[in-house]
Amino acid sequence: MTLTKEKQTELAECLLDMGALLLDCGAEISRVEETLMRMGRAYGARHVDAFAITSIITLTMEFDDEDAITETRRIYSSAGTDFYRLEKLNDLSRSCCAAPIPVAELRAKLEHVAEGKKPESVILWGSILAAGGFAVFFGGTIWDGLTAAAFALLICFLQKQLGHTQISTTGSNLFISFLSGLGVGLLCRLVPMLHMDMILIGDIMLLIPGIAMTNSIRNMLGGNTISGAVRLLESLIWAAALAGGFMTAMLIVELTI
């Protein structure tokens, strides 16, 4: 596929959009870089360099008889985990590598994926089953599981509301864990048959950044030391915020009731 200079620049911007979406969905760094390089070559670039860390992506493409095109994108979003959109991005990249589509169509497809959201009912039912299941799995009663499932709805509601604000992931985790822990502690004081530790175990599973931490280790083992170390540090800070919120709530409950 032969592209004009204008289309080459537009392609670079589209590829940076895809890289930003991949990072936002929780993709590992090697996947982001390899996807951008493969797609760049599929569209006719004879040489492609892609460098990505958790906060920035740099892409350079060289076409025949043309100067190199270099674009940089600053990433502000915190990486979450969205396998729903990640799968669609992977399918799009593979199809484009096999049979490149016009750049305008590629941009339209990227915008469609970016706007796509996992159905809220799936998130709610998944959170309910996970929180309730873990509470019972670790030794809680059926009532502990039901209580953990009820507070899972509260956690989903708070995550959705805080997602529309400028609060960082660390701040939102601290607030959600504190409010959830306080609610569980007060309820367990009113209903002695409930076990606070089992309920909290179930609910904290919804907030622990397990996949982000796993990807950080994978990045470091794959040679992306900087990105892996940054993501690992972020994950540890998120986990510390969760622990701090729950511990503060439990301390308040113990001292006031």
PyMOL commands that set and color helices and strands:
alter all, ss='L'
color gray80, all
select helices_A, chain A and resi 5-24+29-42+83-98+103-115+120-137+142-162+169-190+196-204+210-221+225-256
alter helices_A, ss='H'
color red, helices_A
select strands_A, chain A and resi 47-53+56-62+69-74
alter strands_A, ss='S'
color yellow, strands_A
deselect
rebuild
show_as cartoon
